[in-house]
Amino acid sequence: MAASFTSLLKDPGLFVDKSYIDGEWVVSESSKTFQVQNPASEKVIGTCPESTTADLNNAIQAASKAFPAWRALSGRQRGRILRRIFALLVENKGDIGKIITTENGKAKADAEGEVLFAASFFEWFSEEAARIYGDIVPHSNASSRTQIIKEPVGVCGLITPWNFPIAMGARKIAAALAAGCTVVLKSDGLTPFSSNALAVLCQRAGVPKGVLNIVTALENTPQLGLALCESDMVKKISFTGSTRVGKILMRQSSGTLKKLSLELGGNAPFIVFDDADLEVAVASALASKFKVTGQTCVCANRIFVQEGIYDRFSRRLVEEARKFRVGDGSDESVTHGPLTNGVAKVEQHIKDAVSKSANVLLGGKQLASLGKNFHELTILGDVDDTMLVTREETFGPIAALSKFRTEDEVIGRANDCEVGLASYIMTTDLARSHRVSQRLETGMVAINTGVISDAAAPFGGVKHSGMGREGSKYGVDDYMTLKTIVTGGIDVWSRL
């Protein structure tokens, strides 16, 4: 399959089936590999090394060795390299999009959009690299001076998910490299080829050997995560994934007191008030809920619609959702590809909701004729807060609509969950938008839009959705430590 797939690429060199350690493409010391399948066709795309802790330690050693020289570069020098990565990603959007579609399943538009999204982080952090400022703080003693400088934390262990196989790595890598850190990335075993394509471009852009290292694994993922957490050389862990795994990594890192960034699960409330612009609300719900077939951590998971607009909103949402087409993402007419691995949970949530009197307004069934990973885009009406679809993150194409009466009621229901990543408010009332956004217990709030992610905006949550922020000027700070320098004996006034 690998040979036939690479024939579809303008640059076959972007498809690499090895790990990237110390500037070299290598196999595992164990010689073991794992297969990667296309979720649409279920065919094997290729294989990658089943890396062991020995392989990981080689990568950590390489990153540690490369750190002094990389941190010694000026921010401007590092920024120029990041800028070249940005340009290469844009230039190779088509090929990398095909790789994403083949291993992840997402439709062409979503896949190529992800490449540009990944590129935006390298562009943003290429500019931030030269603007990592410290502070001068007035000292309480007139003869002393205090300065605060920011220093790179060191070697960083990055663990990324399958749903955005290049963008999640890009958001972490770009910030870490801008800060002067070196990196060991553990890519997801379902989607390793996208990260490898990024490594190819980083190498071409001039990233020195050892600064970026990528290890691949499927079955050995827990062991590699533990080894990253327990390594004294690794000074920071950044993880995007489930709340369950994030808590495990936090416990495992306690022995070495690492700096942690954890971007974990969500259960986003999407609130439509009676005064909302109906068409804006519908378009925003479609963008938030069904992007990447519902497989994003900021998907609208609970859609609360005020009684006065509920019927019109649900009718228009169904009308617009009918226009979408589910199928193999390589088909340009397809808008939504297969699920990567979550059909069973989607089925479970639909069955549970229907058994508790929810109505299926659209879809509701698996598309077995297309393959085991395909499911209809589904809209459920009359959903209540006892149903699994509201209590758990579905990570699939179910829009669950619930009615509400008052502002206080919906805020209470929206906050009634252990996670707090993103939320959405649809209203034309300015005072209400401020009031509700302040009361929602989430790290991010979108008002009258279904798109919340941007390179310039800090991304992250509160409660069990994790800690730290990615993207933005704050994203660099998560890869820095503060050093205070106090100088005494400056008796300038005694000399006057």
C-alpha positions in Angstrom: 0.0 0.0 0.0 2.8 2.4 0.9 4.3 2.4 -2.6 0.9 2.9 -4.3 0.0 5.7 -1.9 3.3 7.6 -2.4 2.7 7.5 -6.1 -0.2 9.9 -5.4 2.2 12.5 -3.8 4.0 15.2 -5.7 6.8 14.7 -3.1 7.0 11.0 -2.0 9.8 12.0 0.3 7.2 13.3 2.8 6.0 9.8 3.6 8.5 8.2 5.9 7.9 5.0 7.9 10.6 5.3 10.5 11.3 7.2 13.8 13.3 10.4 13.7 16.1 10.5 16.3 19.2 12.8 16.3 18.6 13.9 12.7 18.4 10.4 11.4 15.5 8.2 10.2 15.8 4.9 12.2 14.1 1.7 12.9 13.5 0.4 16.5 16.3 -1.4 18.3 13.7 -4.2 18.7 13.2 -4.3 14.9 9.4 -4.5 15.6 6.8 -2.6 13.7 3.1 -1.9 13.8 0.6 -1.4 11.0 -1.3 1.8 10.2 -4.7 1.5 8.6 -6.8 3.8 6.5 -10.0 4.1 8.6 -12.1 4.5 5.4 -10.9 1.5 3.5 -9.4 -0.4 6.4 -6.4 -1.1 4.2 -2.9 -1.0 5.6 -1.1 2.2 4.6 2.3 1.2 5.9 4.2 0.3 9.0 6.2 2.3 11.6 8.7 1.3 14.3 7.3 0.0 17.6 9.7 2.1 19.6 11.0 0.8 23.0 12.2 2.7 26.0 15.7 2.2 24.6 14.7 4.1 21.5 13.1 6.8 23.5 16.1 7.2 25.7 18.2 7.7 22.6 15.9 10.5 21.5 16.1 12.1 25.0 19.9 11.9 24.9 19.9 13.5 21.5 17.6 16.3 22.6 19.7 16.9 25.8 22.9 17.1 23.8 21.3 19.5 21.3 19.8 21.8 23.9 22.8 24.1 24.8 23.5 25.1 21.2 19.8 25.6 20.3 19.1 27.7 23.4 22.2 29.8 22.7 20.8 31.0 19.4 19.0 34.3 19.4 15.2 34.3 19.2 15.5 36.0 15.9 17.7 33.1 14.6 15.3 30.5 15.8 12.4 32.5 14.4 13.9 32.5 10.9 14.0 28.7 10.9 10.4 28.5 12.2 9.3 30.9 9.4 10.8 28.5 6.8 8.8 25.6 8.3 5.7 27.7 7.9 6.4 28.3 4.3 7.2 24.7 3.6 3.9 23.6 5.2 1.9 25.9 3.0 3.8 24.8 0.0 3.2 21.1 0.7 -0.4 21.5 1.8 -1.8 19.2 -0.8 0.5 16.3 -0.1 0.3 16.5 3.7 -3.4 16.8 3.4 -3.5 13.5 1.5 -1.4 11.9 4.3 -3.8 13.1 6.9 -6.8 11.9 5.0 -5.3 8.5 4.5 -4.3 7.8 8.1 -7.0 9.8 9.9 -9.9 9.7 7.5 -10.9 13.4 7.6 -12.3 15.0 4.4 -9.9 16.8 2.0 -11.1 20.3 3.1 -10.6 19.5 6.7 -7.2 17.8 6.1 -5.8 20.7 4.1 -7.3 23.1 6.6 -5.4 21.3 9.3 -2.1 21.8 7.4 -2.7 25.5 7.2 -3.7 25.5 10.9 -0.4 23.8 11.8 1.5 26.3 9.6 -0.2 29.2 11.5 1.6 28.2 14.7 5.0 28.2 13.1 4.2 31.6 11.6 3.0 33.0 15.0 5.8 31.6 17.1 8.4 32.6 14.5 7.4 36.1 15.4 7.2 35.5 19.1 10.6 33.9 19.3 12.3 37.3 19.1 9.9 38.9 21.7 10.4 36.8 24.8 10.8 39.7 27.2 11.7 39.8 30.9 11.1 42.5 33.5 12.9 45.1 35.5 11.4 45.3 39.0 12.0 48.2 41.4 13.8 46.8 44.4 12.8 48.0 47.9 16.5 48.8 48.6 17.6 51.9 46.7 21.1 50.4 46.2 19.8 47.2 44.6 18.4 46.3 41.2 16.2 43.3 40.2 15.8 41.9 36.8 13.7 38.9 35.7 14.7 36.9 32.7 13.0 34.0 30.9 14.9 30.8 30.2 13.9 27.7 28.2 12.9 24.9 30.5 15.0 22.3 28.6 14.1 19.0 27.0 10.3 18.7 26.5 8.3 15.5 26.1 5.3 16.0 23.8 2.5 13.5 23.4 -0.1 14.2 20.7 -3.5 12.7 19.7 -4.8 11.3 16.4 -7.6 13.7 15.7 -5.3 16.5 14.6 -2.2 14.5 13.8 0.0 17.4 12.5 -1.6 20.5 14.1 -1.5 19.3 17.7 2.2 18.6 17.3 2.8 21.9 15.5 1.2 23.9 18.3 3.5 22.3 20.8 6.7 22.1 18.7 6.6 25.6 17.4 6.2 27.1 20.9 8.9 24.9 22.4 11.4 25.6 19.6 10.7 29.4 19.8 11.4 29.3 23.5 14.8 27.6 23.0 13.7 24.1 24.1 14.5 20.8 22.4 11.8 18.2 21.8 11.0 14.5 22.0 7.6 13.9 20.4 5.6 10.7 20.8 3.1 10.7 17.9 -0.1 8.8 18.1 0.1 5.2 16.9 -3.0 5.6 14.7 -1.6 8.6 12.8 2.3 8.6 12.8 2.9 9.6 9.2 1.7 13.2 9.5 4.2 13.9 12.3 6.9 12.3 10.2 6.1 14.6 7.3 6.4 17.6 9.6 9.9 16.3 10.7 10.9 16.1 7.1 10.0 19.7 6.6 11.7 20.8 9.8 14.9 19.1 8.7 14.7 20.9 5.3 14.1 24.2 7.1 17.4 23.8 9.0 16.3 22.5 12.4 19.6 21.1 13.8 19.9 17.4 14.5 18.7 16.4 18.0 16.5 19.6 18.4 13.4 17.7 17.2 13.0 13.9 17.7 10.0 11.8 17.0 9.4 8.2 18.2 6.5 6.1 16.9 4.7 3.3 18.8 1.3 1.7 19.2 1.3 -1.0 21.8 4.3 0.5 23.7 2.7 3.9 24.2 2.0 3.5 28.0 5.6 2.5 28.6 7.0 5.4 26.6 4.7 7.8 28.4 6.0 6.5 31.8 9.6 6.8 30.6 9.1 10.4 29.5 7.6 11.2 32.9 10.3 9.5 34.9 13.2 10.8 33.0 15.3 13.4 34.9 16.5 14.8 31.6 12.9 15.7 30.5 11.9 18.9 32.2 8.4 19.3 30.8 5.5 17.2 29.6 2.9 18.5 27.2 0.0 16.2 26.5 -3.2 16.5 24.5 -5.7 13.7 25.1 -8.2 12.2 27.5 -8.6 13.4 31.1 -8.0 9.8 32.3 -4.6 9.6 30.7 -3.7 13.2 31.7 -4.2 12.3 35.3 -2.0 9.2 34.9 0.8 11.3 33.4 0.5 13.9 36.2 0.9 11.2 38.8 3.8 9.6 36.9 5.6 13.0 36.7 5.4 13.7 40.4 8.7 12.0 41.2 10.6 14.3 38.9 8.5 17.4 39.6 8.1 18.3 35.9 6.4 21.3 34.4 3.1 20.1 32.9 0.7 21.3 30.2 -2.4 19.1 30.0 -5.1 19.8 27.3 -7.7 17.2 28.2 -11.3 16.3 27.6 -14.3 18.6 27.0 -18.0 18.6 27.1 -18.8 21.9 25.5 -22.1 23.7 26.1 -23.5 25.5 23.1 -26.2 28.0 24.3 -28.7 29.5 21.9 -30.8 32.3 23.4 -34.2 33.4 21.9 -32.6 36.7 20.7 -29.9 35.0 18.7 -29.5 35.5 15.0 -30.9 32.2 13.8 -28.7 31.8 10.8 -25.5 32.7 12.7 -26.5 30.2 15.4 -27.1 27.4 12.9 -23.9 28.0 11.0 -21.9 28.2 14.2 -23.4 25.0 15.5 -22.7 23.1 12.3 -19.1 24.4 12.3 -18.5 23.5 15.9 -20.4 20.2 16.1 -19.6 18.5 12.9 -16.0 19.6 12.1 -13.9 16.5 11.6 -17.0 14.4 12.0 -17.4 15.6 15.6 -13.9 14.4 16.7 -12.6 17.6 18.3 -12.2 18.4 22.0 -14.0 21.7 21.6 -17.0 20.2 19.7 -20.5 21.4 20.8 -21.4 18.4 22.9 -24.5 19.8 24.6 -26.7 22.2 22.6 -29.0 24.1 24.8 -31.7 26.0 22.9 -34.2 28.5 24.5 -37.8 27.5 24.1 -38.8 30.4 21.9 -36.3 29.6 19.2 -36.0 25.8 19.7 -38.4 24.7 16.9 -37.0 27.1 14.3 -33.4 26.3 15.2 -33.8 22.5 15.2 -35.6 22.7 11.8 -32.9 24.8 10.2 -30.1 22.8 11.7 -31.6 19.6 10.1 -32.1 21.3 6.8 -28.5 22.4 6.6 -27.0 19.2 7.9 -28.8 17.3 5.2 -26.5 19.0 2.7 -23.4 17.3 4.0 -22.1 14.1 2.5 -20.4 11.3 4.5 -17.9 9.1 2.7 -14.2 8.4 1.9 -12.3 11.7 2.6 -10.3 11.3 -0.5 -13.4 11.9 -2.6 -13.6 15.7 -3.1 -17.4 15.7 -3.0 -17.3 14.3 0.6 -17.7 16.8 3.4 -17.3 14.4 6.4 -15.1 11.3 6.5 -15.2 8.2 8.7 -14.7 8.2 12.5 -11.1 7.2 13.3 -12.1 4.8 16.1 -15.3 5.9 17.9 -18.3 4.4 16.2 -19.2 2.1 19.2 -19.5 5.1 21.6 -21.7 7.0 19.1 -24.0 4.0 18.8 -24.1 3.7 22.6 -25.0 7.3 23.1 -27.8 7.3 20.5 -29.3 4.1 21.9 -29.3 5.4 25.4 -30.8 8.7 24.4 -33.6 7.1 22.4 -34.4 4.7 25.2 -34.9 7.8 27.4 -37.4 9.4 25.0 -35.0 11.5 22.8 -36.2 12.0 19.2 -34.0 11.3 16.2 -34.4 14.3 14.0 -31.7 13.3 11.5 -29.5 10.2 10.9 -29.0 7.9 13.8 -27.6 4.9 12.0 -24.2 3.4 11.1 -23.3 3.5 7.4 -22.2 -0.1 7.3 -22.4 -0.1 3.5 -19.4 2.3 3.4 -17.4 0.5 6.1 -17.3 -0.2 9.8 -16.1 3.4 10.7 -18.8 5.4 9.0 -21.8 6.9 10.8 -24.6 9.2 9.7 -24.5 12.8 11.0 -27.1 12.7 13.7 -29.3 15.3 15.4 -31.2 14.3 18.5 -34.1 16.4 19.9 -35.7 16.6 23.4 -32.4 15.5 25.1 -32.2 15.8 28.9 -29.4 15.9 31.3 -29.7 12.2 32.4 -28.6 10.9 29.0 -25.1 9.7 28.3 -24.8 12.0 25.4 -24.8 15.0 27.8 -22.8 13.4 30.6 -19.9 12.1 28.5 -17.9 13.6 25.6 -19.2 11.7 22.6 -16.3 12.6 20.2 -18.6 11.8 17.3 -21.2 13.3 15.0 -24.2 13.7 17.4 -25.8 17.1 17.9 -27.9 16.7 21.1 -30.5 19.4 21.5 -32.0 20.4 24.8 -34.6 23.0 25.7 -34.2 25.6 28.5 -36.2 28.5 29.8 -34.1 30.9 31.8 -30.5 32.2 31.7 -29.8 31.1 35.3 -31.1 27.6 34.5 -28.9 27.1 31.4 -25.8 28.4 33.2 -26.3 25.9 36.0 -26.8 23.1 33.6 -23.9 24.1 31.4 -21.5 24.2 34.5 -22.8 20.9 35.8 -19.9 18.8 34.6 -16.3 18.1 35.8 -14.6 19.5 32.7 -14.4 23.0 31.4 -12.7 23.5 28.1 -14.8 25.5 25.7 -18.3 27.0 25.6 -20.4 28.8 23.0 -23.0 31.6 23.4 -25.4 32.7 20.6 -27.1 36.0 21.5 -27.5 39.6 20.1 -27.7 41.0 23.7 -24.4 42.6 24.5 -25.0 42.7 28.3 -26.0 39.0 28.2 -22.9 38.0 26.3 -20.7 39.5 29.0 -22.8 38.2 31.8 -23.0 34.6 30.7 -19.4 34.4 29.5 -18.2 35.4 32.9 -20.3 32.9 34.7 -19.5 29.9 32.4 -16.8 27.7 34.0 -14.7 27.1 30.9 -11.3 28.2 29.7 -12.6 29.5 26.4 -15.9 31.1 25.4 -17.0 31.8 21.8 -19.7 34.4 21.2 -21.7 34.2 17.9 -19.1 31.9 16.2 -18.4 28.2 16.1 -14.7 28.6 15.6 -12.6 29.1 18.8 -9.0 28.1 17.8 -6.5 30.6 16.6 -2.7 30.7 16.8 -2.9 34.1 18.6 -5.4 33.0 21.2 -4.6 31.0 24.3 -6.1 27.5 24.1 -6.8 25.5 27.3 -9.3 24.7 30.0 -10.2 24.7 33.6 -11.4 22.0 36.1 -10.7 18.5 34.7 -9.9 19.8 31.3 -6.4 20.4 32.3 -3.9 23.2 32.9 -1.6 25.4 30.9 -2.3 27.2 27.6 -1.2 26.6 24.1 -0.8 29.1 21.3 -0.6 32.8 21.8 2.1 34.7 23.7 1.1 32.7 26.8 1.9 29.5 25.0 5.6 30.4 25.0 5.6 31.0 28.8 4.7 27.3 29.3 8.1 26.4 27.9 10.0 28.9 30.0 11.2 29.3 33.6 11.7 32.6 35.4 15.1 33.6 36.8 15.4 36.5 39.2 18.7 38.3 39.3 19.3 40.8 42.1 22.4 43.1 42.1 23.3 45.0 45.2 25.8 47.7 46.1 24.7 50.2 43.5 25.1 53.3 45.7 24.3 55.8 43.0 22.8 58.4 45.3 25.7 58.4 47.7 28.0 59.6 44.9 25.9 62.7 44.0 
